[in-house]
Amino acid sequence: MHSSSRRPAPRLGRRGYFWAAASVLALGLWSSGAPSVLYPIYAEQWDLAPVVVTSVFATYQLTLMVVLPLLGNLSDVYGRRWVMIAGIALIALSALVFAFAPNVLFLYAGRVLQGAGTGLTVGAATAALTENNPTGNPRVASTTATVATATGLACALVLSGVLAEHFPLPLVWSYIVLFVLALVSITALVLSPDDRPAVRARWSPQAPYVPAGIRLGFLIATLSVALAYCVGAIFLSLGATMIDQFTTADDTAVVGGLLGASAACIGLTGLFLGRARAGALVAAGALTTVLSLGLMAAASAFESLPLFFAWCIVGGIAYSLAFTGGLGVINRIAPDEHRGAVLSLLYLVAYILQALAAIGVGVLATTGTLSGAVAIAAVVLAAVCVAVLALLLVARRTGAA
């Protein structure tokens, strides 16, 4: 009998694809944050200066500066799913490089792979969330992106700290967990609907481009996301070092818990932003970021763990407001046919500024003091907050945000 003909492989529906794309964003931030708690251990074992630690951190962003302009529009041509699969495969490979790194050169190599993987996935995953949104609320995509990235980052920080403190091979296990989760995410994407365009244009690298009608909104959205990323760069690259200076306690789990508290605040805040206007979130994010910068500078100047914890909380709320608001603005104004490319350009600019923030603070901390470097960064980023608020006033008259 031939009635037992082949059945199509079971596939996830649009809702399943939506959550698979969310897992991709979570893993991108997981991979970025996984080394953060471990940087003091690397520094002690290999005698690394602060500028080396922050340059390892920034290698991720520097790689993105190459990948995003060249491949940012790839998912517009070949579909979001296959591009995300390729990116997560690179992240899985990076986890193995980190897990078995014998020296600092392997950390640089791992960050290159992480940056390349995230460069492929970040625009594609954000676009996939927008296009497979199972609700009628267009803001759900941006809030889900915020919560997903915060969840990935919080899990990376807390789990890395716990595993490093209580398990043998402290520089290995968190990366093994990341590798396994990457395989699970790839499996979910393979089972997701094929979203390749019916008529496929020929792909070629696309120069950075923003349609003329959305340029003011694009600038506001990009600076808002960049604010979140820049403060996050200081937090993730030097936060563990700051805690190490504040206290004599040598508990990596406590460090991971403190850093993870900020990421948890990002996610919890994001849960309540689904109905808020994107422009209002950008304004609130800029104002709250100014407050968080003051706490950051004060915590470093007075070497105060309570002030550092306050920065974790307020900084997490500020990140969520600024990031969600920025993505909300760009998701509303970006044309469908160029969404992947526009989102990739937004992330490119944000990551460039994040790399400059990380490397700049690292250089200042190496040549001077950590508290002085943090104070200078706080003043510069506060000026960017003021610029965002000024641009919002201009945009209100034109309806750009």
C-alpha positions in Angstrom: 0.0 0.0 0.0 1.1 3.5 -0.8 -1.2 5.3 1.6 1.6 5.9 4.0 3.1 8.6 1.9 5.6 11.0 3.3 4.1 13.7 5.5 5.7 17.1 5.7 7.9 17.6 8.7 6.1 19.3 11.6 6.6 23.0 11.6 6.0 25.8 14.1 3.4 28.3 13.2 3.8 32.1 13.1 3.4 32.2 16.9 6.1 29.6 17.3 8.3 31.5 14.9 7.8 34.7 16.8 9.2 33.1 20.0 12.0 31.4 18.1 13.1 34.8 16.9 12.8 36.1 20.4 15.2 33.3 21.5 17.7 34.4 18.9 17.8 37.9 20.4 18.1 36.4 23.9 21.1 34.3 22.8 22.7 37.2 21.1 22.8 39.1 24.4 23.6 36.0 26.3 26.7 35.5 24.3 27.7 39.2 24.6 27.3 39.1 28.4 28.6 35.6 29.2 32.3 36.8 29.7 31.4 39.9 31.7 31.4 38.3 35.2 34.6 36.3 34.2 36.7 39.3 33.1 38.3 39.8 36.5 39.3 36.1 36.5 40.8 36.4 33.0 42.6 39.6 34.1 44.1 37.9 37.2 45.1 34.7 35.4 46.7 36.4 32.4 47.6 39.8 34.0 45.4 41.9 31.7 45.2 45.7 32.0 41.8 47.4 31.9 42.3 48.6 28.4 42.9 45.0 27.3 39.7 43.9 29.0 37.6 46.6 27.4 39.2 46.0 24.0 38.2 42.3 24.2 34.7 43.5 25.0 34.7 46.0 22.1 36.0 43.5 19.6 32.4 42.3 19.5 31.2 45.7 18.4 34.1 46.3 16.0 33.2 43.1 14.2 29.6 44.3 14.0 30.8 47.4 12.2 32.1 45.2 9.4 29.3 42.7 9.3 26.3 45.0 9.5 27.1 47.2 6.5 28.0 44.2 4.3 25.3 41.8 5.4 22.7 43.9 7.1 20.2 43.5 4.1 20.9 39.7 3.7 17.6 38.7 5.4 15.6 41.0 3.1 16.8 38.8 0.2 17.1 35.3 1.6 14.6 35.4 4.4 15.0 36.0 8.1 15.1 32.3 9.1 18.2 31.0 7.3 20.2 34.1 8.2 19.3 33.6 11.9 20.4 30.0 11.7 23.7 30.9 10.2 24.2 33.6 12.9 23.3 31.3 15.8 25.7 28.7 14.4 28.5 31.2 14.7 27.5 32.0 18.3 27.6 28.3 19.1 31.1 28.1 17.7 32.2 31.2 19.7 31.0 29.4 22.9 33.4 26.5 22.2 36.3 29.0 21.5 35.7 30.7 24.8 35.2 27.4 26.7 38.7 26.1 25.7 40.6 29.4 25.4 44.2 29.0 26.5 45.1 32.7 26.2 43.7 36.2 25.6 44.0 35.8 21.8 41.2 33.2 21.9 39.0 35.7 23.7 39.5 38.1 20.8 38.6 35.3 18.4 35.6 34.4 20.4 34.3 38.0 20.4 34.8 38.1 16.6 32.6 35.1 16.2 30.0 36.5 18.6 30.0 39.8 16.8 29.6 38.1 13.4 26.8 35.9 14.6 25.0 38.8 16.2 25.5 40.9 13.1 23.7 38.3 11.1 20.9 37.8 13.6 20.0 41.0 15.2 18.3 42.8 12.3 16.7 39.6 11.0 15.4 38.6 14.4 13.9 42.1 15.1 12.3 42.1 11.7 10.9 38.6 12.2 9.3 39.7 15.5 7.6 42.5 13.7 6.4 40.4 10.8 5.2 37.4 12.9 3.6 39.4 15.7 0.7 37.3 16.9 -1.2 40.2 18.4 -2.8 43.3 16.9 -0.6 45.6 19.0 2.5 46.8 16.9 4.3 47.7 20.2 4.5 44.0 21.2 7.4 43.4 18.9 9.6 46.1 20.5 8.7 45.2 24.0 9.3 41.5 23.3 12.7 42.3 21.9 13.6 44.3 25.1 12.4 41.5 27.4 14.1 38.8 25.4 17.5 40.5 25.3 17.2 41.3 29.0 16.3 37.7 29.8 19.3 36.5 27.9 21.7 39.0 29.5 20.4 38.3 33.1 20.6 34.5 32.7 24.2 34.9 31.3 25.4 37.1 34.1 23.7 35.2 37.0 24.5 31.7 35.6 28.1 32.6 34.8 28.6 33.9 38.3 27.1 30.8 40.0 28.9 28.3 37.8 32.2 30.1 38.2 31.8 30.2 42.0 30.5 26.8 42.8 31.7 24.5 40.0 35.1 23.4 38.8 36.4 24.8 35.6 34.9 28.3 36.2 35.8 29.6 32.7 34.1 26.7 30.9 30.6 25.7 32.0 28.6 28.9 31.2 29.8 28.6 27.6 28.8 24.9 27.4 25.3 26.0 28.5 25.3 28.6 25.8 26.4 26.1 23.2 23.5 23.7 24.1 20.9 26.5 24.0 22.2 27.6 20.6 21.5 24.1 19.3 18.0 24.3 20.7 17.4 27.6 19.0 18.7 26.4 15.7 16.3 23.4 16.0 13.3 25.8 16.6 14.3 27.9 13.6 14.6 24.8 11.3 11.0 23.9 12.3 9.7 27.5 11.7 7.9 28.5 8.5 10.1 29.3 5.5 10.0 33.1 4.9 12.1 33.4 1.8 10.7 36.0 -0.6 8.6 34.5 -3.4 10.6 36.7 -5.9 14.2 36.9 -4.7 16.3 39.8 -5.8 20.0 39.3 -6.4 21.9 40.1 -3.2 24.8 42.5 -3.1 26.3 44.5 -0.2 24.2 47.6 0.4 25.6 50.9 1.4 24.1 52.4 4.5 20.8 54.0 3.5 17.9 55.6 5.3 14.8 56.7 3.3 14.5 60.4 3.2 11.2 60.6 4.9 12.3 58.9 8.1 15.7 60.3 8.8 14.9 62.4 11.8 13.0 59.5 13.4 15.9 57.2 12.5 18.3 59.6 14.3 16.2 59.7 17.4 15.7 56.0 17.5 19.4 55.3 16.9 20.6 57.6 19.6 18.1 56.2 22.0 19.2 52.7 21.5 22.9 53.8 21.5 22.4 55.5 24.9 21.3 52.1 26.3 24.2 50.3 24.7 26.8 52.8 25.8 25.9 52.7 29.4 25.6 49.0 29.1 29.1 48.8 27.6 30.6 50.4 30.7 28.5 48.2 33.0 29.3 44.9 31.3 33.0 45.6 30.6 34.0 47.2 33.9 31.1 46.5 36.3 32.8 43.4 37.8 36.1 45.3 38.1 34.2 48.2 39.9 32.6 45.7 42.4 36.1 44.1 43.0 37.4 47.5 44.0 34.4 48.3 46.3 34.6 45.1 48.4 37.0 42.5 49.6 34.5 39.8 49.1 35.7 37.4 46.3 32.4 35.7 45.4 31.7 35.5 41.6 28.1 34.5 42.3 27.5 37.8 44.1 29.0 39.7 41.3 26.9 37.9 38.8 23.8 38.5 40.9 24.5 42.3 41.1 25.0 42.6 37.4 22.1 40.3 36.7 19.8 42.5 38.8 20.2 45.3 36.3 19.3 43.0 33.4 16.3 41.7 35.4 15.1 45.3 35.8 15.4 45.8 32.0 13.1 42.8 31.4 10.6 43.6 34.2 10.3 47.2 33.0 9.8 46.1 29.5 6.8 44.0 30.5 4.9 47.2 31.3 5.8 49.2 28.2 3.5 47.6 25.6 0.9 50.4 25.5 3.2 53.4 25.9 4.0 55.7 22.9 7.4 55.2 21.5 8.3 58.9 21.6 7.3 59.1 25.3 9.5 56.1 26.1 12.5 57.7 24.3 12.0 60.9 26.4 11.6 59.0 29.6 14.7 56.9 28.7 16.9 59.9 28.2 15.8 61.5 31.5 16.2 58.3 33.5 19.6 57.7 31.8 20.8 61.1 33.2 19.9 59.9 36.7 21.6 56.5 36.2 24.8 58.3 35.0 24.9 60.3 38.1 24.6 57.2 40.2 27.3 55.5 38.1 29.7 58.4 38.7 28.9 58.6 42.4 29.3 54.9 42.9 32.8 54.9 41.3 33.9 58.1 43.1 32.8 57.0 46.6 33.5 53.2 45.9 30.0 52.6 47.3 28.3 49.2 46.8 24.9 50.6 47.7 25.2 53.3 45.1 26.4 50.7 42.6 23.3 48.6 43.3 21.2 51.7 42.8 22.9 52.2 39.5 22.0 48.6 38.6 18.3 49.2 39.2 17.9 52.7 37.7 20.3 51.9 34.9 18.2 48.8 34.0 15.0 50.8 34.0 16.7 53.5 31.8 18.0 50.9 29.4 14.5 49.4 29.0 12.9 52.7 28.3 15.5 53.9 25.9 15.9 50.6 24.0 12.2 49.9 23.7 11.4 53.5 22.7 14.1 53.5 20.0 12.9 50.2 18.5 9.3 51.3 18.7 10.1 54.5 16.7 12.0 52.6 14.0 9.5 49.7 13.8 6.7 52.3 13.2 8.5 54.3 10.4 10.7 51.8 8.6 9.2 50.6 5.2 8.6 46.9 5.0 10.8 46.3 2.0 13.8 47.9 3.7 13.2 47.0 7.4 16.1 44.5 7.7 18.5 47.0 6.2 17.3 50.0 8.3 17.3 48.0 11.5 20.8 46.7 10.7 22.0 50.3 10.2 20.5 51.4 13.5 22.3 48.6 15.3 25.5 49.4 13.4 25.6 53.0 14.6 24.6 52.0 18.1 27.3 49.4 18.3 29.9 51.8 16.9 29.1 54.3 19.7 29.1 51.4 22.2 32.6 50.3 21.1 33.9 53.9 21.4 32.4 54.1 24.9 34.0 50.8 26.0 37.4 51.5 24.5 37.4 55.1 25.6 36.6 54.3 29.2 39.2 51.5 29.2 42.0 53.9 27.9 41.1 56.5 30.5 41.0 54.0 33.3 44.4 52.6 32.3 46.1 56.0 31.9 44.3 57.6 34.9 41.8 56.3 37.4 38.7 54.3 37.0 36.6 56.9 38.8 37.9 59.6 36.6 37.1 57.6 33.5 33.6 56.9 34.6 33.0 60.6 35.5 34.1 61.7 32.0 31.9 59.1 30.4 28.9 60.2 32.5 29.3 63.8 31.3 29.6 62.9 27.6 26.6 60.5 27.7 24.5 63.1 29.6 25.1 65.5 26.7 23.8 62.8 24.3 20.7 62.6 26.5 20.1 66.3 26.1 20.6 66.0 22.3 17.9 63.3 22.2 15.4 65.4 24.1 16.1 68.4 21.8 15.5 66.2 18.7 12.3 65.0 20.2 11.0 68.5 20.5 11.8 69.1 16.8 10.2 65.8 15.8 7.0 66.6 17.7 6.2 69.3 15.2 6.8 67.0 12.2 5.3 63.8 13.6 8.6 61.9 13.0 8.5 60.2 16.4 
